[in-house]
Amino acid sequence: MIRYIGRRLALAIPTLAGIVVLVFLLLHLAPGSPASAAGSAESGRRVSAAAREEMRRLYGLDRPLPERFAQWISRVVRLDLGESFVDHRPVSERIREGLPATLALNGLALFFTLAIAVPVGVAAGGRPEGLFDRASAIALFALYSMPVFWAALLLQTLLSVELGWLPLYGISSDPAPAGLAGIVDRLAHLALPVTCLTYGSLAFFARLVRAGVLEARSQDFVTAALARGVSRRAALWRHAFRNALLPLITLLGLLLPGLLSGSVIVERIFAWPGLGRLYFDSILSRDYPVVLGLSLVGAVATLLATLAADVAYALADPRVREEGGSA
Amino acid sequence: MVAFLWLVAAMSPLFREWAAEIRLEERLQPPSFAHPFGTDDLGRDLVARVVVATPISLTIGLVAATVSLLVGFGIGGAAGYFGGAADLLLSRLIEVVLCFPVLFLLLALAAFLPPSPAMVVLAIGLTTWPADARYARAEILKAKSLDYARAAKAAGATPARILLRHLLPNALPPLLVSAAFGVSWAILAEAALSFLGVGLPAPAASWGGILSVAPAYIEEAWWLAVFPGLALFATVSAYNLLAEGLRQATTEAEVK
């Protein structure tokens, strides 16, 4: 077991190094610099050549690439992500500010994804070609093909504008009501963004669960359980389900980047003060340190999630440990 | 359905003038007999605009998916074929890129490259290839271990010949499936970029671009959101259905 985890960790180290290098290259080879953004036509400001030079020196943009890379590495190792070009506050502080809103959004979305996808997938896989299987297949297919921003606009139009049930955007009313009303108010603001973030991964995951159950139920031990007189329901849940779900643990880690991607769109539409919006705003203002920091944090979080998922899988399934897993 | 979409695309030049006609006195008109989908914030007819956007979205989706497939199959295929150190290295590369939220990379590339259709295509292709690469690697690995490939190798065939003549044709059906999914994915990605305002430069609007004005008028003009989105939804569904159909066809063939 320890050996398996060690092996998995050893494989993660080059990946981590690759992430750091890629993040750096991606943004520093890009043509637009913050100095040019500050003086571009869009911002409506004119900046003299001398002032631009001054700015480049101030931010160390005039130094050669390898030197900047060495600096970036030494800071990353100390968990220092630099400070924002826009408001000169530390990047880590800005990330910490946006984190709770994004965590609430993504955590709830992940919870609902699993809470709905697993029962739907099991029920559909339990009776393939049955009525429920067919109906859910069509529904999941439609959800899977629906662009997030379109769904968000439709829900806003219907539920917020036409019916007036839910707030259009934001994280709470202004001023936020106190006590119980405040909690209700928060939940009402969460409802639409969470729905929009959930349905895509829900459709994706439910199909995987269904496929897993379908495969597991045709195996001998399920037939054997049925032959012993175990009820259909018990055979499905206790035998087929457990075996079908094990491989899905490893896929949980990969849901994270998808959710973060969705966050960018959802947070923008619903004016949600989280990391997705911070990322988008930073891209537009070419705020390199923030973009770099967020990309790094997002990718490393994904790497850790996949690692944790792999280890959990090994804990749950002894066969993986013995084979050592695939590279 | 896919054929119908391409037909609409082929007819779209007829609508171009109509779509560009700006009539400010008719701005934000609800759907009516003259304008079945209503008009936009500049008084342009939405039917015409949606039709004109069709070839743009379809082409970008197709080309971007092709770029992604070529890069992905090149890297994934090489990893699967050569194995050993090359596989280890290329697999790490695939893993690195997979760790990033796709939209993070996509936004960074799209915003920092000069805005043009070619760059949008390139950005989408360069961010979505890892999934294709993983797939190609697995397929090649599977095909490589089969007898005919080993026989060809024993007979002295060159690596290129084995790859092109023997492995590729056998890996092709599943790769076609992933290509069809890739197109729908690329169309969605382009729409998301244009919606966020970092895709195609105006006025060459795709469906995502037309949708991007909808949030500003959400309280008065629902048709701005509904119809372009419907076109997008229908297209993505059509390609997904095509892929799903292909997948069923190929897996059934395998079972027999």
Interface residues (C-beta under 8 A of the other chain):
Chain A: L11 P14 T15 G18 I19 L22 L26 L27 A30 P31 G32 F141 A142 Y144 S145 M146 P147 V148 F149 W150 L153 L154 Q156 T157 V161 E162 L168 L254 L256 P257 G258 L260 S261 G262 V264 I265 R268 I269 Y279 F280 I283 L284 R286 V291 L294 S295 G298 A299 V300 T302 L303 T306 A327
Chain B: D87 L88 S91 R92 L93 E95 V96 V97 L98 C99 F100 P101 V102 L103 F104 L105 L107 A108 L109 A111 F112 L113 P114 S184 L188 A191 A192 F195 L196 V198 G208 L211 A214 P215 I218 E219 W222 A225 V226 G229 L232 F233 V236 S237 N240 L241 E244
